[in-house]
Amino acid sequence: MSRWFSPNPDKAWVEKWFLIYSPLWMASMAMMMFTGWDKSFGDTALLWHGILTALPAILVPMLVARRYEQCDWRDSYWLKANLYMVVFGFFGNYFGSEYFFDVLGMVYNYPNATTNLDSAMVGSGEQPVPLIMYFYTHAYFITYHATANIVLRRIRTSGVPGMALLFPVVIFAVGYFWAWMETKAMANPMMASSFYYKDIPRMLAYGSVIYATYFIASFPIYYFIDEQRERRWTLLQVVAGGLSASMLTFYLLDIAAHWVGQL
């Protein structure tokens, strides 16, 4: 039977919450842009904004899980989904940001964000990664992966012959969509002094394809976490999945760097 949401009810209600949560974090980021908080907030205020933007993805499922779940909290999907995103999002910021700086021409300029965390061994080291980006990434990636799950599930369960062949195509299409949308939304005149790309037309045209490699690596792994109630993943498997997606992304980014050079 064709379906949008998982046959595992524990997973289905969490995915629905992630969809409801998505416009909330988008509104939080829009408020940051329209008010100029990215320029006026100090380091502590910026950190709190990042934490409060990401926190509902964890806190709300944790508080209401007992109404929907019949398993131990350590075996709950909301915990596994967030754990996976912490692992993969950490890679994306700690290592992946260096690629965006040096190859794709991304520039962060948050002088008030003095708490930074980035790789000492990868990249030129000319730009730091503000810690707030880890929290924002968590919110973004929750939405990207939840929507990918829903679309991929619809394709896989449609029962139409040959639809399985569309699975990798849809993975790329959804990944490219979110990569392009994030680039377009964030690199706008209201944030031009804090966040921009040196060549935004080329970034939108080519860089978004390269950014989509994150999701080509991650979507297929994330999709299968607890997809069937009787085949639940352990927390160790979830961490291993996040690390596997991170390493695959590393390979894809490096291959892309050979292909595209510096945008």
Residue pairs with C-beta under 8 A, 6 or more apart in sequence:
1 157
1 159
2 154
2 157
2 158
2 159
3 153
3 154
3 157
4 150
4 153
4 154
5 11
5 12
5 15
5 16
5 150
5 153
6 12
6 15
6 149
6 153
6 226
6 227
7 227
7 228
7 229
8 77
8 226
8 227
8 228
8 229
9 68
9 229
10 68
10 69
10 70
10 71
10 76
10 77
10 226
10 229
11 77
11 225
11 226
11 227
13 68
14 61
14 77
14 78
14 81
15 146
15 149
15 150
17 60
17 61
17 78
18 57
18 81
18 142
18 143
18 146
19 143
19 146
19 147
19 150
21 56
21 57
21 60
21 139
21 142
21 143
22 142
22 143
22 146
24 56
25 53
25 54
25 56
25 57
25 139
25 140
25 143
28 49
28 52
28 53
28 139
29 53
29 136
31 37
32 38
32 49
33 188
33 190
33 191
34 190
36 190
37 45
37 46
37 49
38 46
38 110
38 191
38 194
38 195
39 112
39 193
39 194
40 112
41 49
41 112
42 112
43 112
43 113
43 114
43 115
46 110
46 112
46 113
46 130
46 132
47 115
47 131
47 132
47 135
49 132
50 131
50 132
50 133
50 134
50 135
50 136
51 135
53 135
53 136
53 139
54 135
54 136
54 138
54 139
57 82
57 85
57 138
57 139
57 142
58 78
58 82
61 76
61 78
61 82
62 73
62 78
62 79
65 73
65 76
65 78
69 76
71 232
73 79
74 235
75 232
77 225
77 226
79 235
80 225
80 226
80 233
80 235
80 238
81 142
81 145
81 222
81 225
82 138
82 142
83 235
83 238
83 239
83 242
84 222
84 225
84 238
84 239
84 241
84 242
85 138
85 141
85 142
85 145
85 242
86 138
86 242
87 238
87 239
87 242
87 243
87 246
88 141
88 218
88 242
88 245
88 246
89 134
89 137
89 138
89 141
90 134
91 242
91 243
91 246
91 249
91 250
92 137
92 141
92 214
92 246
92 249
93 117
93 118
93 129
93 133
93 134
93 137
94 117
94 118
94 119
94 129
95 119
95 122
95 246
95 250
96 214
96 249
96 253
97 106
97 118
97 123
97 127
97 129
97 133
98 118
98 119
98 122
98 123
98 124
98 125
99 123
99 253
99 257
100 106
100 211
101 107
101 108
101 123
101 124
101 126
101 127
102 123
102 124
102 262
103 210
103 256
103 257
103 260
103 261
103 262
103 263
104 197
104 203
104 207
104 210
104 211
104 263
105 197
105 198
105 199
105 203
105 207
105 262
105 263
106 195
106 196
106 197
106 203
107 127
107 195
107 196
107 197
107 198
108 127
108 128
108 129
108 130
108 133
108 194
108 195
109 193
109 194
109 195
110 130
110 132
110 194
113 130
113 131
113 132
115 130
115 131
115 132
116 128
116 129
116 130
116 131
117 129
117 131
117 134
118 128
118 129
140 178
140 182
143 178
144 174
144 175
144 178
144 215
145 215
145 218
145 219
145 222
147 174
147 178
148 171
148 174
148 175
148 215
148 219
148 222
148 223
149 219
149 222
149 223
151 170
151 174
152 167
152 170
152 171
152 174
152 219
152 223
153 223
155 163
155 164
155 166
155 167
155 170
156 163
156 164
156 167
167 220
171 215
171 216
171 219
171 220
172 212
172 216
174 215
174 219
175 212
175 213
175 214
175 215
175 216
175 219
176 208
176 209
176 212
178 212
178 215
179 208
179 209
179 211
179 212
179 214
179 215
180 204
180 208
182 211
183 197
183 200
183 203
183 204
183 207
183 208
183 211
184 204
186 195
187 195
187 196
187 197
187 200
187 203
197 203
197 207
197 263
198 263
199 263
202 263
203 263
206 260
206 263
207 263
210 253
210 256
210 260
213 249
213 252
213 253
213 256
214 249
216 252
217 245
217 246
217 248
217 249
217 252
218 245
218 248
218 249
221 241
221 242
221 244
221 245
222 241
222 245
225 233
225 238
225 241
226 232
226 233
233 241
